[in-house]
Amino acid sequence: MQYWIVEIFTSIQGEGLVIGSPSNFVRLAGCNLRCVWCDTKNSWIREEGKPMRMEEILKSLNPAVRWTTVTGGEPLLQDILPLSLALKEMGYKIVVETNGTVKPKGELRKVVDVFSVSPKLSNSGHKLRYDFSDDWATYYKFVVVNPARELREVKDFVESQMINPEKVILQPDGNRPDYIQALKELSDAVMDMGLPFRVLPQLHRIISYR
């Protein structure tokens, strides 16, 4: 089995419910979106990645680290079930980071521990139609650039998709040079609007671990 890979590395997981946990990262090449604020544009085109056999990928991981995050690009554009099964057999816990436009099949859902799903708001440059009626995400993570305008968009999205508010994570625009101020503005806006959503930073923006 062969995959198109941008990079493999080990670092601290900077986002979501497993934030702060050491993790292997397998970044797959190829994405079906072109978000304007994307910070991994080098993963957009599949053929710009490196073809690697699954055995090579597994040997590149740090076996002392419990978590492995499969990310992109959009990792669900490639068949990651064989990779996920192999990771599970080796004792890893698996996070899949996806934009939510490609639904994982049932067998993959049984293998993956955490689906970190990042639906795209209008600030991404896309206007997408989602269907989370089967609520397959472990949590939903939204990038908020303009809290005054976009928090209402998030609220409407969550209500229309009947998403449990406790599964919603908000994070500020990671491209802001004044990132801490962006985090404060988002937190203040959430409190002012009385929203029940969780605000979390991108930890790697703060500690510059990598």
LUMFI-775592 format. One line per 8 residues: number of its first residue (from 1); their letters; for each residue x, y, z of C-alpha. Coordinates in steps of 0.5 Angstrom, whole numbers, always signed. Layout:
N
NUM	A	X,Y,Z | ...
end
This chain:
210
1	MQYWIVEI	+0,+0,+0 | +3,+7,-2 | +1,+14,+1 | +3,+21,-2 | +6,+24,+4 | +8,+31,+5 | +12,+30,+12 | +13,+26,+18
9	FTSIQGEG	+15,+28,+25 | +14,+28,+32 | +11,+34,+36 | +6,+36,+41 | -1,+36,+39 | -3,+43,+39 | -10,+43,+38 | -17,+40,+40
17	LVIGSPSN	-19,+35,+46 | -12,+32,+46 | -8,+38,+46 | -1,+38,+49 | +0,+30,+48 | +6,+28,+45 | +4,+25,+38 | +7,+23,+31
25	FVRLAGCN	+4,+27,+25 | +3,+24,+19 | +1,+29,+14 | -2,+27,+7 | -1,+30,+1 | -7,+33,-3 | -13,+37,-1 | -20,+39,-4
33	LRCVWCDT	-20,+46,-1 | -16,+52,-2 | -18,+56,+5 | -15,+63,+4 | -12,+62,+11 | -9,+55,+10 | -2,+55,+14 | +0,+48,+10
41	KNSWIREE	-1,+50,+3 | +5,+45,+1 | +0,+40,+2 | -5,+42,-3 | -3,+38,-9 | -2,+30,-8 | +4,+30,-13 | +8,+35,-9
49	GKPMRMEE	+8,+30,-4 | +13,+24,-3 | +10,+17,-5 | +12,+12,+1 | +10,+5,+2 | +6,+4,+9 | +12,+0,+12 | +16,+6,+11
57	ILKSLNPA	+11,+10,+14 | +11,+6,+20 | +18,+5,+21 | +19,+13,+21 | +14,+14,+27 | +17,+14,+34 | +15,+8,+38 | +15,+11,+45
65	VRWTTVTG	+10,+16,+43 | +2,+14,+44 | -1,+18,+39 | -1,+18,+32 | -4,+24,+28 | -6,+23,+21 | -7,+30,+18 | -7,+34,+11
73	GEPLLQDI	-9,+36,+7 | -15,+32,+7 | -13,+25,+9 | -19,+22,+7 | -18,+23,+0 | -13,+17,+1 | -15,+10,+3 | -12,+11,+10
81	LPLSLALK	-16,+4,+13 | -10,+0,+12 | -5,+5,+15 | -10,+6,+21 | -11,-2,+22 | -3,-2,+22 | -3,+3,+27 | -8,+0,+32
89	EMGYKIVV	-4,-7,+31 | +2,-3,+34 | -1,+0,+40 | -2,+7,+37 | -8,+11,+39 | -10,+15,+32 | -13,+22,+31 | -15,+24,+24
97	ETNGTVKP	-16,+31,+22 | -21,+33,+17 | -25,+38,+14 | -31,+34,+14 | -33,+34,+7 | -31,+27,+6 | -35,+22,+11 | -31,+16,+13
105	KGELRKVV	-33,+9,+12 | -36,+5,+18 | -30,+1,+19 | -25,+7,+19 | -30,+10,+24 | -29,+3,+29 | -21,+4,+28 | -20,+11,+29
113	DVFSVSPK	-20,+14,+36 | -21,+21,+35 | -24,+25,+29 | -22,+32,+29 | -27,+35,+24 | -26,+43,+22 | -32,+45,+18 | -30,+51,+14
121	LSNSGHKL	-34,+58,+15 | -35,+63,+10 | -28,+66,+12 | -24,+60,+9 | -27,+63,+2 | -31,+57,+1 | -39,+56,+2 | -40,+49,+3
129	RYDFSDDW	-46,+44,+5 | -45,+39,+10 | -49,+34,+13 | -47,+32,+20 | -54,+28,+21 | -50,+22,+24 | -45,+26,+28 | -39,+22,+26
137	ATYYKFVV	-34,+27,+29 | -31,+27,+36 | -31,+34,+36 | -32,+40,+31 | -27,+45,+31 | -28,+52,+28 | -23,+58,+26 | -26,+64,+28
145	VNPARELR	-22,+71,+24 | -28,+76,+26 | -31,+74,+32 | -37,+79,+32 | -39,+77,+25 | -37,+69,+25 | -39,+67,+32 | -47,+68,+29
153	EVKDFVES	-45,+64,+23 | -42,+58,+28 | -48,+58,+32 | -53,+58,+26 | -49,+52,+24 | -49,+48,+30 | -56,+49,+31 | -58,+47,+24
161	QMINPEKV	-54,+41,+24 | -56,+39,+31 | -49,+39,+34 | -48,+38,+41 | -45,+45,+43 | -40,+41,+48 | -37,+38,+42 | -35,+45,+39
169	ILQPDGNR	-28,+48,+40 | -27,+55,+37 | -20,+58,+36 | -17,+64,+33 | -14,+66,+27 | -7,+63,+27 | -4,+68,+22 | -5,+74,+27
177	PDYIQALK	+2,+76,+29 | -1,+78,+36 | -4,+71,+37 | -5,+72,+44 | -9,+78,+43 | -13,+75,+38 | -15,+69,+43 | -17,+74,+48
185	ELSDAVMD	-22,+78,+43 | -25,+71,+41 | -26,+69,+49 | -29,+76,+51 | -34,+75,+45 | -36,+68,+47 | -37,+71,+54 | -41,+77,+51
193	MGLPFRVL	-45,+73,+47 | -47,+68,+52 | -44,+62,+48 | -43,+55,+51 | -37,+53,+46 | -30,+52,+48 | -25,+56,+46 | -18,+53,+46
201	PQLHRIIS	-11,+56,+43 | -7,+53,+38 | -1,+51,+43 | +4,+51,+38 | +3,+58,+36 | +5,+60,+43 | +10,+55,+45 | +13,+55,+38
209	YR	+15,+48,+39 | +16,+47,+32
end
